[in-house]
Structure formats: structure tokens, C-alpha cells
Amino acid sequence: MMTLTQELSIADAQGRRVGWRGWAALVVLMLPVLLVSVDNTVLSFALPEIALDLEPTSTEQLWIIDAYPLVLAGLLVTMGTLGDRFGRRRMLLIGATGFAAVSVLAAFAPSAALLVAARAGMGVFGAMLMPSTLSLLRSIFTDRDQRRLAIAVWAAMFSAGSALGPIVGGLLLEHFSWGSVFLLSVPVLIPLLILAPLLVPESRDPNPGRIDPVSIALSMATMIPIVYGIKELAAHGFGVTAWLPVLLGLGFGVLFVRRQLRAAHPMLDMRLFGLGTFTGALLVNLLSVIALVGFLFFVAQHLQLIVGLTPLQAGLALVPGLVMMIVSGLAVVPISKKWPARVVIPAALIFSVAGYVTVAFATGPDSIAALVAAFVSLGIGIGAAETVSNELVLASAPPAKAGAASAVSETAYELGAVLGTTVLGGILTALYRANLAIPAGVPDAAADAAGETLAGAVHVADGIGGATGTALFDAAATAFDAGVTVTALIGAALVVIAGVIAATTLGESRQKS
């Protein structure tokens, strides 16, 4: 049996440069990437309107965001492996069809509970989309120079979708209900269903082995309880409902790893984690996404609920940072050929740390310019780091296992999205409640609603009106921004940790063919 290093050497030696058809396939594969990134950003900006319309509790509000990545995280490795076996393009098309259908259901959800259920359904089909795009890129672009550029375009499109989401979503929210943001998936996925069979070649593992239902069940039993436990920890503290699911998930994780190590054809090749580059790049992805999603979670609320911007105006305020994320992701490609990743990634993340520190000391109703500048700085660092680390993850895996490797990368991304809203969002919510001083004259029922979320406080303040309503709004804004200060410093610390990991695990290797 060949070692992993031998498999990678053979794969690199067999690399061939693609022509126009390969680049046309790249364009088609960017459609689901665009969809997922737009969906993530749109939801953050639609959340205040959802909160006012459906009146979810603080826990339900977090579940509306996290139901999708929770299910996704549990299914990504399974779907990536099934794509390796049955065809990555086939999984992409099935996922696209289902995602569009369930998105329509989410658009017309009449309650918070049904919206959470629809988001979970989107997670099932979304798990088929993202690993398929990355693994298909790995099979199409076997030449590493071309693949490096393709990955940069993939990352840039992800950022472009994030930039487009607030603008398109803002326009929709100006004229239609919040449900319209979920309908964006339909016009994006229809061209994918038409063009993918024509331009994207099918690919699969030529020697996939048998399907292992036990490994599939163990992978889901590992991820879902861990993510759920982390959510409970953020929402309710370190109680039995938090630590018990985490311990349960870790126990199943041990069983999963032991089964993979003993299998002749494992569902997930655990040898990949023995490579410092693979594991280090995954951790950089995880921490970077936590920082990015956490930032968007609280800044979107600050701009709309405290500053008073419309969804469109709030989206436009963040566009410069998202544009710089795209620019830095593309600009880092030639830099990464000359300098090792252990230097490039930490250097880039210095900008992200500066952005978070700026946020920590720039809260208040007149802080728009500072927040825009902070997100520009954050975007420069995250854009460059994500491009380099994503390419390293794919380059570390043999082409036949591209689906599984891509799924692991996407699992880190989605887990980061969950942790960004759950941990940073949960910390912010806890600090908001601890710091909120309800002014005299607010009825008990209204005080309870104001203490749940910032959106609830704004809604109650508008209903009360007068001096009491103004006092409640000011108290809620002060409490929220006090929480943002602490949360931003925690975000900065996470980015520093990501830089240290990159500097110590990625070695001297440059991204060269």
C-alpha cells in the first residue's frame, strides 16, 4: 500500500493544464458557491426583520441561523464520501434541486419553529453542494498553478457573494418581506442545473470500497451532539445539557476514528490529519470563519438597530470590506508562490486583528466610519488567509479522496460559522442581558421581552414611545455595545491564535507546483 506522500507525488506528476472548457466549468461551479455565500450574509441582515415579525426567543433566533450549519456539519463528511463514490457532479445536481425547493418553503415559513425546520432541510441539501464544488475543482485542475488560481477565484466568489448579499438582500427587504431573501436560490440554481451536465465532467473515486453505514452513522453522531452542546453552552452556561452532548459526541468521535484506522477502505483517510499542513490549514480556516461570522453577527445588528440604517444601507456600509476580501484573496496568489504559508498567513491576519481591535473601541451611534474601516482591515486578512489555507487543504489530499478532504474543509468552515454565532453571539447575548438596566416605568412583560434580544428591546421601546421608550432604547444600545467591546477582543484573540497555528504548523513549504 502506497503512503500518502507517494500518492500525492504521483498526483502532482500527472497534472495537466486545462483549456477553455475547464475555466467554463469553473464559472458554472461558482453558482452554488455564490448561492451559499449570499444566503449566509442575507440572513444576518434579514434577522432583525425576522425577529420583529416572528418574535423568536433569543434561543430561537440563534437556531434560525445555526440550524442550517448544524445539520450541514453532521452530513458534510458523509456527502463528500458519497460524492467520491457515486459521482461529485451528481451530488451537486441533487443538492441544488433540493436546496432550491426547501428555500421556497423557508421563504413562507409562518413561525420561527417552521423556519428553523426549513433551515435544517436546507442543511441536508447544502451538504451536497460545497464539498462537490471544491472536489470537482481538484479533479478538473490537476496542474497546481492553475488550481491555485481556481481556488483563489472560488474564495473570491465566496466573498463576492457576501458582498452581493447585503446589496441584493437590502433591495429586497426595502420592498418585500424577509421571506424574499430565501427565494434568491431559485434563479441562481436553474442555470446550474442546465449548464453543469454540459460543461462539468463527472468524477469519482475509482476505488471507493464499500459503503460503510456504521461510519456514516458515527460521523453524524460525532458532529451533531458536539455542535448542539456548544450551542447550549453559549445559551445556558456550563450545565448538563451542554457538557453531556459534547462528551457524547467526542465518544462517538473516538469510535469513528478507530473504525477508520482499521478499515481497508476508510470513509475518511485519517492519514491526512498526520500532515501538519492539512491540520494546520483546517484550524486556520476554522478560527478565521469564527472571527468573520461573529463580526457580521453583531455589526449587522448594530448598524440597523442602533445606528438606524436600513438593511440596504447597512449592506452598502460593509461592501468595501467585502470587496477588499476579494482583492486580497486574488492578490495573495503570486505572493504565496514566493513566500511560505507560515509567513503569508500570519502577516495577513495582522490586518484582521487590527480590525477587531478597532471595533472594540469604536462602538456608539456615530461609529459607521470606524466600523467600515475595521471591516476593510478584517477582510484583507481573512481573504488572503482563506485562499492560501483552502489551497493547502486540497493540495494535501490525493485526487481520488478530494470529496472527503473537501468535506473536512467545509466541516471546519461550517463549524466555524456555528461557533461564530453561537459562541461569540452567545457571549454577546449574555453580556447584553447582564449590562441591561431597565429604566423605571417599563412594564414587567415588556422588560422581559427587552431583556431577550436587542431587536426585542427596540421593538418594545418603539411601542412604549416617549421618554420611557427613549430611555429603554438608550439602555439597550449601551448594554449591547458594551458586550461588543468584550466580544471583539475575544475575536481578536482567536485571530492571533490562528496566526500562531499557521506559523508553527505550515512549515517552510511554498505553494508551488
FISEMI-367752 format. One record per residue (C-alpha): residue in three letters; residue number from 1; x, y negated, z. Coordinates in steps of 0.1 Angstrom, whole numbers. Layout:
BEGIN
ala; NUM; X; Y; Z .
...
END
This chain:
BEGIN
met; 1; 0; 0; 0 .
met; 2; 14; -34; -10 .
thr; 3; 20; -61; 16 .
leu; 4; 0; -93; 14 .
thr; 5; 31; -112; 3 .
gln; 6; 37; -88; -26 .
glu; 7; 0; -92; -37 .
leu; 8; 4; -130; -37 .
ser; 9; 37; -128; -56 .
ile; 10; 20; -107; -84 .
ala; 11; -10; -131; -85 .
asp; 12; 13; -161; -89 .
ala; 13; 33; -145; -116 .
gln; 14; 2; -137; -136 .
gly; 15; -11; -173; -135 .
arg; 16; -23; -186; -169 .
arg; 17; -32; -222; -178 .
val; 18; -68; -227; -188 .
gly; 19; -82; -248; -217 .
trp; 20; -113; -270; -220 .
arg; 21; -137; -242; -211 .
gly; 22; -121; -238; -177 .
trp; 23; -124; -275; -170 .
ala; 24; -160; -274; -182 .
ala; 25; -167; -246; -158 .
leu; 26; -152; -268; -130 .
val; 27; -177; -295; -139 .
val; 28; -206; -271; -135 .
leu; 29; -192; -257; -102 .
met; 30; -192; -292; -88 .
leu; 31; -230; -294; -89 .
pro; 32; -236; -273; -58 .
val; 33; -207; -290; -41 .
leu; 34; -224; -323; -48 .
leu; 35; -257; -310; -36 .
val; 36; -243; -297; -2 .
ser; 37; -223; -329; 5 .
val; 38; -253; -352; -4 .
asp; 39; -275; -331; 18 .
asn; 40; -252; -335; 48 .
thr; 41; -249; -373; 45 .
val; 42; -285; -379; 36 .
leu; 43; -297; -360; 67 .
ser; 44; -276; -381; 90 .
phe; 45; -292; -413; 76 .
ala; 46; -327; -399; 75 .
leu; 47; -325; -387; 111 .
pro; 48; -338; -419; 127 .
glu; 49; -369; -419; 105 .
ile; 50; -374; -382; 112 .
ala; 51; -371; -389; 149 .
leu; 52; -397; -416; 147 .
asp; 53; -421; -396; 126 .
leu; 54; -419; -361; 141 .
glu; 55; -409; -373; 176 .
pro; 56; -385; -344; 183 .
thr; 57; -368; -340; 217 .
ser; 58; -331; -346; 219 .
thr; 59; -325; -308; 216 .
glu; 60; -348; -305; 186 .
gln; 61; -330; -335; 170 .
leu; 62; -297; -316; 172 .
trp; 63; -313; -284; 159 .
ile; 64; -327; -302; 129 .
ile; 65; -291; -310; 119 .
asp; 66; -275; -278; 132 .
ala; 67; -300; -250; 122 .
tyr; 68; -285; -251; 87 .
pro; 69; -248; -248; 96 .
leu; 70; -256; -223; 124 .
val; 71; -272; -198; 100 .
leu; 72; -246; -206; 74 .
ala; 73; -217; -199; 97 .
gly; 74; -232; -165; 106 .
leu; 75; -236; -155; 69 .
leu; 76; -206; -170; 51 .
val; 77; -182; -141; 55 .
thr; 78; -210; -116; 46 .
met; 79; -220; -136; 15 .
gly; 80; -184; -142; 4 .
thr; 81; -177; -105; 7 .
leu; 82; -208; -96; -12 .
gly; 83; -198; -121; -39 .
asp; 84; -165; -103; -42 .
arg; 85; -183; -70; -47 .
phe; 86; -214; -79; -68 .
gly; 87; -202; -110; -86 .
arg; 88; -195; -145; -74 .
arg; 89; -214; -162; -102 .
arg; 90; -244; -140; -95 .
met; 91; -244; -150; -58 .
leu; 92; -241; -187; -68 .
leu; 93; -272; -185; -90 .
ile; 94; -293; -167; -64 .
gly; 95; -282; -192; -38 .
ala; 96; -290; -221; -60 .
thr; 97; -325; -209; -67 .
gly; 98; -333; -201; -31 .
phe; 99; -318; -234; -18 .
ala; 100; -339; -255; -41 .
ala; 101; -371; -236; -32 .
val; 102; -366; -239; 6 .
ser; 103; -356; -275; 3 .
val; 104; -390; -283; -11 .
leu; 105; -405; -266; 20 .
ala; 106; -383; -288; 42 .
ala; 107; -395; -319; 24 .
phe; 108; -431; -314; 35 .
ala; 109; -425; -299; 70 .
pro; 110; -453; -313; 93 .
ser; 111; -434; -307; 126 .
ala; 112; -399; -307; 140 .
ala; 113; -401; -269; 146 .
leu; 114; -410; -262; 110 .
leu; 115; -383; -285; 97 .
val; 116; -358; -266; 119 .
ala; 117; -371; -233; 103 .
ala; 118; -367; -247; 68 .
arg; 119; -332; -258; 76 .
ala; 120; -324; -223; 87 .
gly; 121; -337; -209; 55 .
met; 122; -315; -234; 36 .
gly; 123; -286; -220; 55 .
val; 124; -293; -184; 42 .
phe; 125; -290; -195; 6 .
gly; 126; -264; -222; 13 .
ala; 127; -241; -194; 25 .
met; 128; -241; -181; -11 .
leu; 129; -232; -214; -27 .
met; 130; -200; -228; -12 .
pro; 131; -178; -197; -10 .
ser; 132; -188; -189; -46 .
thr; 133; -176; -223; -58 .
leu; 134; -142; -220; -42 .
ser; 135; -136; -183; -51 .
leu; 136; -146; -189; -87 .
leu; 137; -121; -218; -88 .
arg; 138; -95; -193; -75 .
ser; 139; -103; -168; -103 .
ile; 140; -106; -194; -131 .
phe; 141; -74; -215; -122 .
thr; 142; -47; -189; -118 .
asp; 143; -20; -214; -126 .
arg; 144; -12; -231; -92 .
asp; 145; -6; -266; -107 .
gln; 146; -40; -266; -124 .
arg; 147; -56; -250; -93 .
arg; 148; -42; -277; -71 .
leu; 149; -58; -304; -93 .
ala; 150; -91; -284; -94 .
ile; 151; -92; -282; -56 .
ala; 152; -85; -319; -54 .
val; 153; -115; -325; -77 .
trp; 154; -135; -301; -56 .
ala; 155; -127; -321; -24 .
ala; 156; -132; -354; -42 .
met; 157; -166; -343; -54 .
phe; 158; -175; -334; -18 .
ser; 159; -165; -369; -8 .
ala; 160; -183; -384; -38 .
gly; 161; -215; -366; -27 .
ser; 162; -211; -380; 7 .
ala; 163; -207; -415; -8 .
leu; 164; -237; -409; -32 .
gly; 165; -259; -395; -4 .
pro; 166; -263; -427; 16 .
ile; 167; -270; -448; -15 .
val; 168; -295; -424; -32 .
gly; 169; -309; -414; 2 .
gly; 170; -312; -451; 12 .
leu; 171; -331; -459; -20 .
leu; 172; -355; -430; -14 .
leu; 173; -360; -440; 22 .
glu; 174; -367; -475; 12 .
his; 175; -397; -464; -9 .
phe; 176; -407; -429; 1 .
ser; 177; -409; -408; 33 .
trp; 178; -379; -389; 48 .
gly; 179; -390; -357; 31 .
ser; 180; -379; -371; -3 .
val; 181; -342; -366; 6 .
phe; 182; -346; -328; 6 .
leu; 183; -361; -329; -29 .
leu; 184; -327; -341; -43 .
ser; 185; -316; -305; -46 .
val; 186; -341; -297; -74 .
pro; 187; -327; -320; -102 .
val; 188; -291; -310; -92 .
leu; 189; -296; -273; -93 .
ile; 190; -317; -270; -125 .
pro; 191; -286; -279; -147 .
leu; 192; -265; -254; -127 .
leu; 193; -290; -226; -134 .
ile; 194; -288; -234; -172 .
leu; 195; -251; -241; -176 .
ala; 196; -234; -216; -152 .
pro; 197; -243; -185; -173 .
leu; 198; -229; -202; -204 .
leu; 199; -196; -216; -190 .
val; 200; -186; -200; -157 .
pro; 201; -171; -165; -161 .
glu; 202; -182; -138; -137 .
ser; 203; -156; -125; -114 .
arg; 204; -154; -99; -86 .
asp; 205; -130; -77; -67 .
pro; 206; -120; -48; -90 .
asn; 207; -116; -25; -60 .
pro; 208; -142; -37; -34 .
gly; 209; -147; -5; -15 .
arg; 210; -180; 5; 0 .
ile; 211; -205; -18; 17 .
asp; 212; -200; -18; 54 .
pro; 213; -233; -27; 71 .
val; 214; -217; -24; 106 .
ser; 215; -191; -50; 97 .
ile; 216; -218; -73; 83 .
ala; 217; -238; -70; 115 .
leu; 218; -208; -76; 137 .
ser; 219; -197; -107; 117 .
met; 220; -232; -122; 123 .
ala; 221; -233; -111; 159 .
thr; 222; -200; -128; 164 .
met; 223; -207; -162; 149 .
ile; 224; -243; -169; 158 .
pro; 225; -241; -164; 196 .
ile; 226; -208; -184; 198 .
val; 227; -223; -214; 179 .
tyr; 228; -255; -212; 199 .
gly; 229; -236; -211; 232 .
ile; 230; -216; -242; 221 .
lys; 231; -249; -260; 214 .
glu; 232; -263; -250; 248 .
leu; 233; -231; -262; 265 .
ala; 234; -234; -296; 249 .
ala; 235; -272; -299; 256 .
his; 236; -275; -284; 291 .
gly; 237; -240; -281; 305 .
phe; 238; -220; -250; 315 .
gly; 239; -248; -228; 326 .
val; 240; -256; -191; 319 .
thr; 241; -273; -200; 286 .
ala; 242; -240; -215; 274 .
trp; 243; -213; -191; 285 .
leu; 244; -232; -158; 282 .
pro; 245; -238; -162; 244 .
val; 246; -202; -173; 239 .
leu; 247; -189; -142; 258 .
leu; 248; -213; -120; 238 .
gly; 249; -201; -134; 205 .
leu; 250; -164; -130; 215 .
gly; 251; -171; -94; 225 .
phe; 252; -186; -87; 191 .
gly; 253; -157; -105; 175 .
val; 254; -132; -81; 191 .
leu; 255; -152; -52; 178 .
phe; 256; -153; -68; 143 .
val; 257; -115; -73; 143 .
arg; 258; -108; -38; 155 .
arg; 259; -130; -23; 127 .
gln; 260; -114; -44; 100 .
leu; 261; -79; -34; 111 .
arg; 262; -88; 3; 109 .
ala; 263; -107; 2; 76 .
ala; 264; -91; 12; 44 .
his; 265; -111; -15; 26 .
pro; 266; -119; -41; 52 .
met; 267; -147; -66; 48 .
leu; 268; -122; -93; 58 .
asp; 269; -85; -88; 54 .
met; 270; -71; -96; 88 .
arg; 271; -36; -98; 74 .
leu; 272; -44; -133; 62 .
phe; 273; -45; -145; 98 .
gly; 274; -9; -133; 103 .
leu; 275; 1; -160; 78 .
gly; 276; 9; -193; 97 .
thr; 277; -1; -213; 66 .
phe; 278; -35; -197; 63 .
thr; 279; -44; -200; 100 .
gly; 280; -29; -235; 104 .
ala; 281; -47; -248; 74 .
leu; 282; -80; -234; 87 .
leu; 283; -75; -251; 121 .
val; 284; -67; -284; 103 .
asn; 285; -100; -281; 83 .
leu; 286; -120; -273; 115 .
leu; 287; -107; -302; 135 .
ser; 288; -109; -327; 106 .
val; 289; -145; -318; 99 .
ile; 290; -154; -321; 136 .
ala; 291; -140; -357; 135 .
leu; 292; -157; -367; 103 .
val; 293; -192; -353; 111 .
gly; 294; -191; -366; 146 .
phe; 295; -182; -401; 133 .
leu; 296; -211; -401; 109 .
phe; 297; -235; -388; 136 .
phe; 298; -231; -418; 159 .
val; 299; -222; -445; 133 .
ala; 300; -253; -439; 113 .
gln; 301; -275; -444; 144 .
his; 302; -255; -475; 155 .
leu; 303; -259; -492; 121 .
gln; 304; -296; -485; 118 .
leu; 305; -309; -486; 153 .
ile; 306; -287; -512; 170 .
val; 307; -274; -534; 142 .
gly; 308; -308; -531; 124 .
leu; 309; -297; -522; 89 .
thr; 310; -320; -503; 66 .
pro; 311; -309; -468; 55 .
leu; 312; -297; -482; 22 .
gln; 313; -277; -510; 38 .
ala; 314; -261; -485; 63 .
gly; 315; -252; -462; 35 .
leu; 316; -236; -490; 15 .
ala; 317; -216; -501; 46 .
leu; 318; -199; -467; 46 .
val; 319; -193; -464; 9 .
pro; 320; -158; -480; 10 .
gly; 321; -146; -453; 34 .
leu; 322; -161; -425; 13 .
val; 323; -145; -439; -18 .
met; 324; -111; -440; -1 .
met; 325; -117; -404; 9 .
ile; 326; -119; -395; -28 .
val; 327; -90; -417; -38 .
ser; 328; -67; -403; -11 .
gly; 329; -77; -367; -20 .
leu; 330; -66; -372; -56 .
ala; 331; -36; -393; -48 .
val; 332; -22; -367; -24 .
val; 333; -18; -341; -52 .
pro; 334; 16; -354; -66 .
ile; 335; 27; -363; -31 .
ser; 336; 21; -327; -19 .
lys; 337; 44; -314; -47 .
lys; 338; 73; -334; -34 .
trp; 339; 68; -332; 4 .
pro; 340; 59; -302; 26 .
ala; 341; 24; -299; 40 .
arg; 342; 38; -301; 76 .
val; 343; 48; -337; 68 .
val; 344; 20; -348; 45 .
ile; 345; -10; -338; 67 .
pro; 346; 2; -353; 100 .
ala; 347; 12; -385; 81 .
ala; 348; -23; -387; 66 .
leu; 349; -41; -381; 99 .
ile; 350; -24; -411; 114 .
phe; 351; -49; -432; 95 .
ser; 352; -78; -411; 109 .
val; 353; -65; -416; 145 .
ala; 354; -63; -454; 138 .
gly; 355; -99; -453; 125 .
tyr; 356; -113; -436; 156 .
val; 357; -93; -459; 180 .
thr; 358; -108; -489; 161 .
val; 359; -143; -476; 167 .
ala; 360; -137; -471; 204 .
phe; 361; -131; -508; 208 .
ala; 362; -154; -522; 181 .
thr; 363; -189; -514; 193 .
gly; 364; -217; -540; 195 .
pro; 365; -243; -556; 172 .
asp; 366; -217; -576; 153 .
ser; 367; -193; -548; 146 .
ile; 368; -201; -540; 110 .
ala; 369; -168; -551; 95 .
ala; 370; -148; -533; 121 .
leu; 371; -168; -501; 115 .
val; 372; -163; -503; 78 .
ala; 373; -126; -508; 82 .
ala; 374; -125; -479; 107 .
phe; 375; -142; -455; 83 .
val; 376; -119; -466; 55 .
ser; 377; -89; -456; 77 .
leu; 378; -106; -423; 87 .
gly; 379; -115; -415; 51 .
ile; 380; -79; -419; 39 .
gly; 381; -66; -394; 64 .
ile; 382; -94; -368; 61 .
gly; 383; -95; -369; 23 .
ala; 384; -58; -362; 20 .
ala; 385; -57; -336; 47 .
glu; 386; -87; -316; 34 .
thr; 387; -73; -315; -1 .
val; 388; -39; -301; 10 .
ser; 389; -53; -277; 36 .
asn; 390; -80; -263; 13 .
glu; 391; -55; -255; -14 .
leu; 392; -32; -238; 11 .
val; 393; -61; -216; 22 .
leu; 394; -68; -204; -13 .
ala; 395; -32; -200; -22 .
ser; 396; -27; -178; 8 .
ala; 397; -52; -152; -4 .
pro; 398; -50; -126; -33 .
pro; 399; -74; -134; -62 .
ala; 400; -94; -102; -55 .
lys; 401; -102; -114; -20 .
ala; 402; -109; -150; -30 .
gly; 403; -146; -148; -19 .
ala; 404; -137; -136; 16 .
ala; 405; -109; -162; 20 .
ser; 406; -132; -190; 7 .
ala; 407; -159; -178; 31 .
val; 408; -135; -180; 61 .
ser; 409; -126; -216; 49 .
glu; 410; -162; -225; 47 .
thr; 411; -169; -209; 80 .
ala; 412; -143; -232; 96 .
tyr; 413; -160; -262; 78 .
glu; 414; -195; -254; 89 .
leu; 415; -184; -245; 124 .
gly; 416; -167; -279; 124 .
ala; 417; -200; -295; 113 .
val; 418; -218; -278; 141 .
leu; 419; -192; -288; 167 .
gly; 420; -191; -324; 153 .
thr; 421; -228; -329; 160 .
thr; 422; -231; -305; 190 .
val; 423; -200; -313; 210 .
leu; 424; -194; -350; 201 .
gly; 425; -231; -356; 197 .
gly; 426; -239; -337; 229 .
ile; 427; -212; -357; 248 .
leu; 428; -226; -389; 234 .
thr; 429; -262; -380; 244 .
ala; 430; -251; -371; 279 .
leu; 431; -232; -404; 283 .
tyr; 432; -262; -423; 269 .
arg; 433; -285; -408; 295 .
ala; 434; -260; -413; 323 .
asn; 435; -255; -450; 314 .
leu; 436; -291; -460; 305 .
ala; 437; -306; -483; 331 .
ile; 438; -343; -485; 325 .
pro; 439; -355; -521; 332 .
ala; 440; -384; -528; 356 .
gly; 441; -418; -528; 340 .
val; 442; -413; -498; 317 .
pro; 443; -440; -471; 324 .
asp; 444; -427; -437; 335 .
ala; 445; -438; -418; 304 .
ala; 446; -421; -445; 282 .
ala; 447; -390; -443; 303 .
asp; 448; -388; -405; 298 .
ala; 449; -390; -410; 260 .
ala; 450; -364; -437; 260 .
gly; 451; -341; -415; 280 .
glu; 452; -342; -387; 255 .
thr; 453; -326; -404; 224 .
leu; 454; -316; -439; 212 .
ala; 455; -343; -436; 185 .
gly; 456; -369; -429; 212 .
ala; 457; -358; -459; 232 .
val; 458; -360; -482; 201 .
his; 459; -395; -468; 193 .
val; 460; -406; -474; 229 .
ala; 461; -391; -509; 230 .
asp; 462; -409; -519; 198 .
gly; 463; -442; -506; 213 .
ile; 464; -438; -525; 246 .
gly; 465; -426; -557; 230 .
gly; 466; -420; -589; 248 .
ala; 467; -392; -595; 273 .
thr; 468; -395; -560; 287 .
gly; 469; -392; -544; 253 .
thr; 470; -361; -566; 246 .
ala; 471; -345; -557; 279 .
leu; 472; -351; -519; 272 .
phe; 473; -335; -523; 237 .
asp; 474; -305; -541; 251 .
ala; 475; -301; -515; 278 .
ala; 476; -303; -486; 253 .
ala; 477; -278; -503; 229 .
thr; 478; -254; -509; 258 .
ala; 479; -256; -473; 270 .
phe; 480; -252; -458; 235 .
asp; 481; -222; -479; 226 .
ala; 482; -206; -471; 260 .
gly; 483; -209; -435; 250 .
val; 484; -195; -442; 216 .
thr; 485; -163; -456; 231 .
val; 486; -156; -424; 251 .
thr; 487; -167; -401; 222 .
ala; 488; -145; -420; 197 .
leu; 489; -114; -415; 219 .
ile; 490; -122; -378; 221 .
gly; 491; -124; -377; 183 .
ala; 492; -90; -394; 181 .
ala; 493; -76; -367; 204 .
leu; 494; -89; -340; 181 .
val; 495; -73; -355; 151 .
val; 496; -40; -357; 169 .
ile; 497; -43; -320; 177 .
ala; 498; -49; -313; 141 .
gly; 499; -17; -332; 131 .
val; 500; 3; -313; 157 .
ile; 501; -10; -279; 144 .
ala; 502; -1; -289; 108 .
ala; 503; 34; -300; 118 .
thr; 504; 41; -267; 137 .
thr; 505; 24; -240; 116 .
leu; 506; 27; -250; 80 .
gly; 507; 65; -247; 78 .
glu; 508; 87; -261; 51 .
ser; 509; 67; -248; 20 .
arg; 510; 56; -274; -6 .
gln; 511; 26; -269; -27 .
lys; 512; 44; -259; -58 .
ser; 513; 38; -231; -83 .
END
